[in-house]
């Protein structure tokens, strides 16, 4: 499995509105992409900074999604009143979740 990490810097007062947009618009679109396996979003409400990790079945699937991911990333940044601070790609070498997270 592979993961793409997006670092976002946004407005603290737009986090809830932005995450609602991500849940309602970005996530359903991501689910349609070949090889998509999940997403985790981490947010610092005080600073408006956040990390979003999308998970992909293969490196090829992650790479194939780049163009659409760029569009969705820009849409999410706009909804959060912020900007993209960076994007990185990694191989997932350990993953464990004991309970479903908040969606």
ABEGO torsion letter per residue (X at the ends): XBBBBBBBBBBAAAAAAAAAAAAAAAAAAAAABBGBAEBBBBBBAAAGBBBBBBBBABAAAAAAAAAAAAAAAAAAAAAAGBBBAEBBBBBBABBBBABBBBX
